[in-house]
Every structure is written in C-alpha cells, then in structure tokens.
Amino acid sequence: MAIPWRKKLFLTVKILLEGDGYKRAEYLKKQKMFGLFGEKIYWYPRNLPSDPEYIYLHNNIKIATGVYFCTHDIMELMFNDDSKCIESLQSTTDNSEFSRHKSRIEVFDNVFLGANAMIMGGIEIGPNAIVAAGSVVTKDVPFNSVVAGNPARVIGTYDDILKKRIEENMFHPGRETFPASRK
C-alpha cells in the first residue's frame, strides 16, 4: 500500500528537521510503513523511499546520507505509450496495459550502506556486509563481503575491515584515527 502524498510530505519534513539518525529511525519505525524495520537502525538519508513497504531492514543497519532504495521503475509508462508493446501484451495476456513493476529489497543484520549508494530492487544484502559510498547495487551482496563500484562488485571482506578497525583502536584508543597516508 503506497503512502498518501500528504503523509509522505509530512514525514519527509519531520525527518529533515531531526538531525540524529537513531531518532529518525525510531520515528520511521513508529510509522510502520516499511515491510520490516528492525532494531539498532541508523537512518541518515533525508528522503523517504517511494515504496517503503517493499523494504525489509533487519537489525544493526547503518544507512548513510543520500542512500537511495529503488523498488520500482516506470517502464510501464513507456510500454503503455507504444502500440506495438500493447498489442504484444494483449495477444498473450488478458491485460489491457502494463502494470508497475515493483520488487523487494532486503537488508540483513550488521550492514553499512555508504553515502549515495543506490540499492536496486530485487536484491538481498548481507548479513555482515559493507556497501561503499556511491555504489550501485544491482545483484545480491554476499555474507561477509565489501562491495564497491557501478555495478557493485566484491572488493574485500567484512572481517578484513573489522580487523583494520580493531588495529586502529589498539594504537589510538578513544580518539579519531586517520590512515597513515593522511598524517
């Protein structure tokens, strides 16, 4: 069931005004508009997905700014305006026009979605996965992997990133750390 535009506008303004990603997530969870909205979610995007009921977010998911969930396309508009496509459809089905294609996105436990990543419909991510900033995810992201690029490809493992972060914290406990190349 799609969200009425007035409610979506109100929700968008509400999350724009809230600066804390955990508070945004709690607010969104209370709205019960997602297919699933688990615990310990951090929501930093300033926009709402157009079809949140097709998005399933499990636990401990961190979503950076600008992440876009694409659960549908608008190709039916193009096909419906092409008489040859309509003829083909009507010759093989009882339908008089194409309907909107929508597909589910499922993000499992312990996942980070980097800034401005685009998550296409029909995929699953994780558990224990990292999607790099700017990635376009068009296929499932396997367990324990790091993906990057357009289209996103596996470039490493979650465990390797975890190990690096543990090492950083051993040498610089309690303060921000920077890679050696930035000192």
N, C-alpha and C positions, 0 to 999 in steps of 0.2 A: 504494500500500500504506500503510495507516494505521499510525501509530506505536503500539506497545503502550502502554497507560496507565502501566505502571511505568517504562518508559524515558522517557516524556514527563514524568512527575513528577520523575525524577532530573535530566533535562536542565533543567527549569524551576528546580529548586533550584540547580543549578550556575550558571545564568546570573544568578540572583538574587544569588548571592554574588560574582560578578565585576563590579566597578564600571566597568571600561573597555570601551567599546563596540567597539573594534577587537579586543580579546581575546575578547569574547563572539562576535563574528562569526567569528573564526578557529576557535573551539571548535565553533560550529554548522556551519561548512564541513566540518570533520573528520568530523562525524556523517553526512554525505552523505544528508541527509533531504530537502533541497529539490530541486525539479526542476532548478534551476541556482543556483549560489551563486558569483558572480564574485569579482574582486579588489577591494581597497580599499573594502570594505563596513564601515560603522559601524552596529552593531545596538544601540540603546539601550532598546527595549521590554523589559519584564521578564516578558513572556509569550511563548509559542510559538503559532504558528498551528496550528489543529487538523488541517489537511491541507497540510503544507509541500511535499509532492510536487507540488502544483499551483501553487507559487510559483516564478517564474523571475526571479532577480535578476542583472543583468549587472554591469558594473564601475562603481566610484566612486559608490556609492549610500549616502546618509546617512539613517538611519531614526531619528527622534527618539522620545522616550518615549511610550508609550501608543498607538502606531500599531497598528491592527487590520486584519488581512487576512481578509476574509470570502469564503472559496472555496466555501461551500455554504449552503444553507438547510435548514430542517426542515419545509418544506411537505408533504413526502410523508407525514408523520405525521398532519397534518390531513386530507389527501385519503384516506388509508387508513382513517380513522375515519368517513368519510362514505360510506354505502352507495350513494348516487347517483353519487358520483365513481368508486367501484369498478366499478359497473355500466357506466358510460361507458367506462372503461378496458378492461374485459373485452370489451365489444362491438366494440372497434376494434383490440385487440391480443391477443396470447397471454399477456399478463402478468396475474397474479392480484392484484398490488399495485404501488403506485408505488415507484420506487427513488429514492434520494437524488440530488438534482441537485448536481453539482459543476462548477466552472468555473475555468479558469486565470487567473492574474494574472501579467503580465509587466512588469517594470520595467527599462527600458533604461539606457544609460550616462548618468552625470552627472545624477543625480536626487536631490533632497532631499524627504523626506516629513516634514512638520511634526508637532509633538506632537498626539496624539489624533486624527489623521486616520483615517478609515475608508475602506479600499480594497475595493470590492465586486468580486466575481468577474466574469470575462469581459472584463476591460479591459486595455489597454496604456498605460503611462506613459512619455513621452519618446521619444527621448533629449533631454537638456538641458531639464529641467522642474523646477518647484518646486510642491509641493502645500502650501498654507498650513495652519497649525495648525487643527484642528477641522473640516477639510473632509470632506465625504462624496463620494467619487469614484465616480460611477455610470456614467460614459462615458469613452472613451479621452481621455487628456491629450495634446494635440499636441506635436510637436517645438518646442522653444524657447519654451515658454509657462509662465506662472504661473497657477495656478488657486486659487480660494478659494470657500468657501460650502457650503451644503447646498440643492440639489446643487451640486457644484463647477462653477464657470464660469471661463472665461479672463478674467483681470483685468489681465494685462500680459505682458511677455516676460522670458525668462531673461536675454537680453542687456542689458535695462534694469537689472535687479537687479545684474548683474555690473558694469556701468558705475558704478552708485552705490557699490558696494563698492570699486571701484578708486579713485574720488574720495575716499572716506573715508580710505583708506590713504595717499593722497597728502598729505592735510592732517594726519593723525595717525599717522605710521608707527610701528609697533611697540607700540601701546597700544590699549586698547579705545576704541571711538568710540561716540558717542551722537547721535541726531538732534538738530537744533537746538532742537526743542520741549522737549527734556528737560534742557537745560543748566541 
